[in-house]
Amino acid sequence: MKRIKVLPEHVSQKIAAGEVIERPASVVKELVENAIDAMAASIEIEIWDGGKEYIRVSDNGFGIHPHDLKLAFLPHATSKINSADDLFAITSLGFRGEALASIASVSSLVLRSRTADTATGYQLSFNANQEPTIEPVGMDIGTTVEVRRLFYNTPARYKFLKRTSAEKRYIVEFVSGIAIAHPQIAFRLVADDKLALRTHGQGVLKDTLANLVNRSVISNLVEIDYQADWGGIRGYLGKPSLARKNRKGQLVILNGRIIESSLISNAAEKAYAGMLEHRQYPVFYLFLNMNPGLIDVNVHPAKIQVRFQDERQLYQEVSSACRQALTTSDLSRQLAVDSGSFHVMEEQNRVSAEQPHFDLDRYFPLQPEAWKSVDLMLVKEQRTPGLVLEQPKQESLSTAAAVYKNQLDAVSEPSPISDSNIYRVKDQLLNGRIIGQFRQTYILLETESGLWLLDQHIVHERILYERLLAEEPQFNVQQVFPITLNFSHKDAQTIVEHLPKLARLGLELEEFGINSFVLRGIPSFLSAESGSIDEAFIIELVDDLLDETNWREKAVITLACKSAIKAGRRLDNKQIQSLLEQLAAAENPFTCPHGRPIIVRIAEQEIQRRFGR
């Protein structure tokens, strides 16, 4: 039986460091928070190789006293608390006294600092035996920490770091967030000798946001300012038009600290009830100021998780405050001016006064070869007895039925297609009588089983989805007048990381200055439809690419949805017939890639019953 023993100090230090320092962004976080606690008005960060090889954080704060330099690297040595009671009244970002000791144990670290009452600064470094050496050095008031070769002495930890571009993105995301949290501080981030981010520290939140996020975001924000007994909420809520597929556009700041709180996020999201589509998440920047005695930040060494004394009340007040701010504001989508012309930032589904002609034959020409392929497939399926239609998940059907209920309630209860033989469904698509369009959105088809309604956008989306998924990377069409797209710092870094994947999808983007890209080529099917490609669309597409295992399918879904004909587009019978033929040839003519039903059937018996026959 193995006996219990005390681990050597250098081993225990590395274990402790693993809880605090996960990656280069963790180092930047700890050092920047120390600089903020030191009342710095300006903070500069420099990194090389995504922070794996070099990190430097410099500030103009009040510095470290020369006699305290060695103490600063001892575990749990801090100037921010004095007793256990102080843990329930934390007003600083750091308080555990672990950061410098943890970083020094897994890297080569040099610290230089000077206070206002000393004529010179002092440098602390470590020799091969991890013994500290202090010597005078010339410098301005403040502190500079240089970290080299992170995890050089823990190779097992180093190999789990991601690519340089990914580690750089994590650092950009953190610095962007902390700069928003502290608009009174000027931040500057330099990556591989290139300026990646800068704010001016003027103390105006919206000015700071203007330096860090897309211009389209700034014009679509709703201000929130709510006061409560426990503190208050201020910041900005994004209009529903800014919604994203994930929560990357959300930032929650508690007493100057960036936190991850499902309680706050869910409360804010609840305020958007009825305003967003399924699986869409709002953008918001929320600042919570709370009495420190009502929260516990000593939950995890990373200090991003907190506990609240009265979670129920906080949830209700945050949700109510956000809802009130939204419902009392103008949530209409903004127009932007570009080169003297107006264009809508996000396409709206509306009926145009003058309906442009959509050359559907360009997408779906009537070709005898296509008919032969359909006939062969249908004959094959007909010879297969007992072929059962693969039904979508019941949850998807019930959700979709609820959406369509209001549209068809005056006529009948909608019911998804339930035919047990796929051949029968496709045959009726090919041989049904086209009645026309309803609201220039739904195709009306008379079949032997009753009246069918098909959403023209979803029909086209399903066709494009299957085609794009089966085809090789799309040929891109060069733009005669390249479009310049501007992004936030963290979004731009993510786009740089995924430029090869975007090129495989037919989107040719070229870096053009800081956080800007020139769109030089787009997929041929997008150019034919003349669909607008803006920053929001590129961000949505890149969000899909973040899924390393299923990125292509997710991106194809987004491209299909963007390219498909929209509601409000007038189609003639020839174009509708072409759509139905292509749908009959699809592998799954029943649901769109998101799971919504393509066809809703009103049985003949139901119509007769409604008329008392």
N, C-alpha and C positions, 0 to 999 in steps of 0.2 A: 504494500500500500504506500502511495506517495505521501510524503509529509508536507505540511504547510510551511512556507517560508516567505520572507519579505523580499520583494523584488528589488534589484539594485535601483538606485536613484535615476540613472540615465534611462533605464527601461520604463520606469513609472512615468517619467517626464514625457517620453514618446507616446505612451498610452493616453496620457492626459491631453497631449497635443492633438491626438487624433479626434478628440471630441470637439475641439475648437477650430482646428485648421484642416479643412477638408480639401481645399484646392486653392489656387492663387487668389481667387476672388475673396476667400475667407481672410487671407492676409491683408488685402486691401481694405476690407470691411473693418477689421480690428484696428488698423493703423489710422484710418480716416475717422473712426469714432473717437479714438484717443485725441486726434487733432481737434475735433469739434468740442470735446470736453475741455480742451485747453484754450477755448475761446478764440480759436483761429478765425480770421476774417478772410483768409485766402489759403487754399489747399491745392497743391499740384501733385499729380500722380504720373509717374512714367513707368512703362512696362516694356519688356522685350520677350518675344516668343510666348505671348499669352500669359506672361507673368511667371512662367516656369523657370526662366533663366535669370530674370532681373525684375525687381520691383523697387521703386523709390517713392516715398510719400514725404513731402515737405510741407510745413505749415509755418505760419507766423504767430503761433500761440504764445502762451507765457513761458514755455520751456520747462525743463526739468532741472532742479537744483543739482549742482555737481556732487554733493554728498549723497544724493538719492539715486544716482545712476546705477550703482550696483544693486541697490534694493529693488529697483524697478524690474529686475530680471529674476527675482526670487518668486516662487509660486505663491499666489494669493497675497502679493504685495500691492497695495493700492492706496491712493490718497482720497478715494471717493466715498468710502464708508468707514465708520469707526467701530460699530457694534452691530449685533444681530438685529436690533430694533430698526437700524437704518435700512435693512432689506425691504421694509414695508413702506419706505418713503423715498424710493429711488428717483432722483431727478436727472442723473447723468446717463449717458449711453453705456458706458462701461462701469463695472463695479466689482467684478470677480477677481481681478488681478492675475489673470491667466494668460493674456494675449502675448506679451513680450516674451515671457518664459517659454510658451509653447512654440512661438515662431523661431526663437533662437535654438531650440532643441532639434529642429528639423531643417535648418538652413545655415548659410553663412551670413551673419547679420552684423551690421555696423550702425551705430546710433550716434548722432551728433546733436547737441542741444545747447542753447544759451538762454539764460534768463535776463531780465531787464537790469538786475542789480549786479551783473558780472561783466567785466570788460572783454572777456573772450569766451568762446564756447569750449566745450569739452567733448571728446570723441571716446566712445566705448566700443571695443572690439574684443573678439575671443580668439585665443590661440588654438592649436591642435588639440589641447587637453580641455577645451572649453573653459579655460580660466580667463576672466575679464582683465582687460588692460585699458587704462584711462590716460588720455593725453590731451593737452590743449590744442585748439584748432580755431582758426579765424572763421567767423560766420555771423550772420544777422540773428536777431532774436527769433527764437522758434525752435523747431525740432525737425530733423531729417532722419529717416530710417531707410537704409538700403538692405534689401534682402536678395541674396544670390543663391542659385542652385537649390531651389526648394525641393525637399525630400531627397537630397543627395545621399543621406545616410539611412534612408528607409526606402530602398528600391522597390519593395513590394507595394508601397503606397504610390510611388511615382508612376508605375506602369498602369495604374487605374485612372490617371488623368486623361482627359480627352484631347482631341486635336487642338493645335494652337488656336485656330479660328474659333472653336467652341469656347475655350477658356477665356479668350479675349472677349467674346460676347458676354460671358457671365460678368466680367469686370465692368464692361460698358453698361450693362443693365443695372448693376448695383450703383455705380457712380451717378447714372441718370436719376435713379430713385432718390438717393441721398441728397442730390442737388435740388430736387423738387422739395424734399422735406425741409431743406434749409436754404431758402432763397436769399437769405442775408449773407451767405458765404459764396465767394467766387471760387469756382472749381475749374481745373484745367487738367485734362487727361491726354497724355501723349503715348501713342502705341507704335513701337518700331519706328520712332523718329517722325511720326505723322500725327498731327493734331486730330484727335478723335472726338473731343467734347470740350465745350467751354461755356461757362456761365459768368455773369458779371457781378453777381452779389449785390444787386440793388435793392433787394428785399421785397420786390413785387412778384407775387407768385405767378401771375399770368405772364409776365415778362420772362420769367425763368422757363415756364412751359413753352413759350414761343421759341426758345432756343433749343428745346429738347424734343419736341413732338412735331408731328406733321402740321402744316398750316391749316389743312382741312379740319383738324381736330379743334384748334383754337376757336374757329368760327362756329363750332357746334357744341359748345359747353354751356351748362346751366350752373349758375353760382348757387351754393348752399351756405347758409349761415344760421345756425340753430344754437340756442343757449338752453342749458339745463342745469339742474341743481348740482349734478356731478361734474359739470364742465361745459363742453360745447363741441359742435361739429362745424367745420367750415371746409371749403374746397370747391370742387367742380364735379358735376355729373355730366357724362356724355349723353347727347341726345340719342334716341333709339337708332338713328341712322348710322351711328358709329359702332354698332354692335359687332362683336367678333366671334369667332368659333371657339375661342378659349378665353381664359381669364388673364391673359398677359397684359391687357390694357387696364388692369386694376391695381391701384396702389393705396394701401392703408397705412397711415402714419399715426402713431400714438405717442404723444409727448415728444415728438421729434425723432422717434424710433420707427424704422420700417418693420412692420410685423406681418405675419401670416395668420389670419383669423377667419376661419370659416363662418364664425358667428357674425362678424361684421359684413363679410362678403355676401352671405345669404340674406342678411337683412336688407342690404342695399339692392340686391337683385330682386327681392320680393317687391320693392317699390316700382319695378318695371313690369309688373304683372299686366298682361294684356297688351303690352307695347312691343314685345319681341317675339320672333319666331322661335320654334322649338330648337333647343340646343344653341341658342344665341346668347352671348353674355355681354353685359354693358361695360362701357369704359367709365371709370371714375377715379378721382384723386381725392381721398377723404382724409382730413386732418382731425384727429380726436384729441382734445385737451381734457385730461381727467385728473382728479385728485389722486396723487400717487398712493394714498392709503387705500384706495378702492381697487387696486390692481396688484398682481404678483408677476413680476418679470423674471423672477429667479426660477424658471421652469426648465430651461435647457441652456447648456453652455453657449450656444450660438445666439441666445437672447432674442429670437424672432418669434417665439411663442409666449403668450401671456394668459393669465387667468383673470377673470373679472368677478367681482364680488356679487353682483346682481345681473346675471346674464339675461334673464327674461326681460327685465325692464330696459336694459341697454338695447336688446334686439328690437323691441317694440318702438323705442324712441328713434333709433337710427332709421328703421324702415319708414316710420311715419314722417320724419323730417325729410327724407329723400323723396318720398311720394309727394309731399306738399310742394317741394321745390320743383318737381317735374310738372305737376298738374297746373301750377300757376305760371308756367313759362310757355313761351312760344316754341313748340317742338317741330315746327315746319323745317324742312330741309333748306339749307342755305344755297344760294347761287354764288359762284365765284367768277371773277373777271379774269380772262386769260387772253392776252394779245388783242384786247379790244372787243372780244365777243364773250357772251354769256354761255356757260354750259352747266348743266346740273351735275353736282358732284356724285350723286348716286342716282342710277336710273330708277324712275318711278313707273309703276304699272298704271297707266292711265290711257284713256282713249284720246287720240290726237284729233284735232279738228280736221286736218288733212291727212288721210291715211296713206303713207308711202307704200308703194308696191314692193312686195317681198318676192324676189325671184326664187321661189322654192324649187323650181326645176333645176336650178344650179346645184342644189344639194341632192335632190331626189329625182333624177330624170326617169321617165317611163321607158324602161329598157326590157325587151323580151327576155334577155338573159336573167334578169332578176326574177321574172315570173317563173322561169324554168327551175331556178334554185328553190323557190318557195314550193312549187309543185312537188319536186323531188322530196323535200323535207316533209311535206304534209302527207304524201303517200307512205313514206317510211313510218311516220307516227301512226297513221291509220292502221297499218299492218301490225302494230304493237298493241295487242289487246290489254285492256285494263290500265292504260296509261293514265296516271293520276296527276292532276295539276298541282304543282308545288305551291301551296298557299303561303302567303306572307305570315309573319308572326302575328298572333292575335292582338298583341298590344298595339302594333302598328295600325292594324285595321280599325280597332276601336278609336284610336286617336284620330285617324284620318276621317272616319265617319263623323266624329263630332265636329270637325272643321267644316265638312260639307253639309251638315244638317241645316244650318241657317239658310244656305243657298237654295236648297231644294225642298224645304219644309212645306211650302205652299203647294207643292205638287205631290210629293211622296217622301217616305222615309228612304234615304239612300242606302243601298246595300252593295257591297263589292261583288265582283263577278264570282260566281260559285260553281260554274260549269266544271264537271269532273273530267272533261276531255279537252285538252288544249287545241286539238284539231278543230273542234266545233267553234271555239272562240275565234281562232284565226280565220276560219271560213266565213264567219259572220262579219269580221272586219273587212274581208275582201268583197263580199257579196251584199252587204247591207246597203240600203238606199240613203244617200247623203241628203239630209234636210237642209243643212246650212250651219250657221253659227248662232250662239246665244251670247249676247253682250260682247261679241267679237273676242270671246275667250274660250268658250266651250263648243266643241263640235257635236252636233246633233246627228245621230245615226239611227235609222229605223232598221231593226233586225227582226228575225222570226221570233225572238224571245221577248221583244219589247223595245222600249226606247233607251238608247245608250247615250250617255254624256261623257265626252272625253276632253280633258284639259289639254288644249293644244300645246301649251308650254311644256307640260310634263311628257306628252307624247314625243315631242322633238328632243327633249332632254334624254329620254330613255334611248332613242335611236342614236344620238350623238355619243352617249356614254358607251354603248356597246361597240360602236365603230372606233372610237378613240382608244378604247382599252385593247382592241385587237390589232390596231395598226402600229407600225413602227413610229419612232419620233417624227413629229410633224415638220414638214418643210415650212420655213418661215419666209414671209414676204418682207422685203426691205421697205422701210418707211421713206417716202419722198421727203417728208419734213419730220425728222426725228423728234420725239416728244421727250421733254425733260421732266423727270419725276423726283420729288424731294421727300425725304423720309426723316424720321427721328433717328437719333444716334444709335439706339439699340436695334431698331428695325433695319437700319442700313447695314449694320454689322451682320445681322441674320441673313440679309439678302446676299451680301458678299459671300457668305459661307455656302449658299445654295445656288450660285450662278450656274454651275455646270448642270444641275438638275433642271433649272429653268430653261437652259438652252436645249436640253433634250425634249422639252415640251414645246419648243418652237418659239420661245420668248428670248430675244437677244438683247440683253441689258449690258451696258458698258458704264463703268465708273466714270463720273464726271464731277470732279471736285469733292468737297466734303459732304457726305450723306446725300449726294445727288447721283442720278443715273440717267443715261440717255437710252431711250427705247428705240433700237435700230431695226428690229424685226419682230413680227408677230405671226402666229400660226395662220395658215391660209384660210381656215374656216372662220376665224375671227375677222379677218380683213374683209371677207365677202359680206359679212353682216354689218360691217362698219361699227362694231360695238366699241364703246369707249373703254380704254384701259387706263385706269388711274391708280393712284397710290393705294387706295383701299382694296382694289382688286389684287394688286401684287402682294400686299400684306396677307390677304386671305389665302392666296395661293401658297405663299411661303409657310403659313401656318400648317398647311397640309403636308408640306415637305419635311416638317420637323419629325413626322412619324417615319422613322428609318425603316420599319418593316413593311409598311403599307402605303408609302408616300405616293406612288404612281396612281393607284386607284383613287385615293382621296383627291389628288390634283385633277384627275380626269373628271371626277364628279363636279368639281368647281368649274372647270372649263366648259363642260357640257351645259351646266346651268347658266353660265354667262353667255354662251353662244346661242342657246335655244331661243326660238321666237317667243315674244312676250305676249302677255295678255293685252287685249286692245288692238291686235294686229288683224286687219281684214284679210281673209283668205277666200279665193274663189274655189269652186267645186273641184277643179283640176288639181289645185294645190292640196286641198283636203284629201282627195283620193290618193295622191302621192304619199302623203303622211301616213294614211291608213295602210297602204301597201308595205311601206317600210316597217311599220309597227308589227304587221303580221309576220314579217320576216325576222323580227327580233326574237332573241332567246327567251326573254321575259317580257311579255306585253302587258303585264298586270300592275306593276309598281314602278315608280321612278327610283333612281339610286338612293334616295333618302327614305324610301318606304311608303310614300304617299300613293294612293290608288290612282291609276291612269283612267280607269273606266268605272262609272257608276251607272247601274242599270235600274230602270223603272219598269217593272214587269207589266205586261199587258193586263193581267188580272187586277193589278193594283189600280191602274188607270180606270178600268171599268168599274171597280168597286167605288172609287171616288165619285163617279158620275151616276151611281145607283143602278147600274146595268146588271 
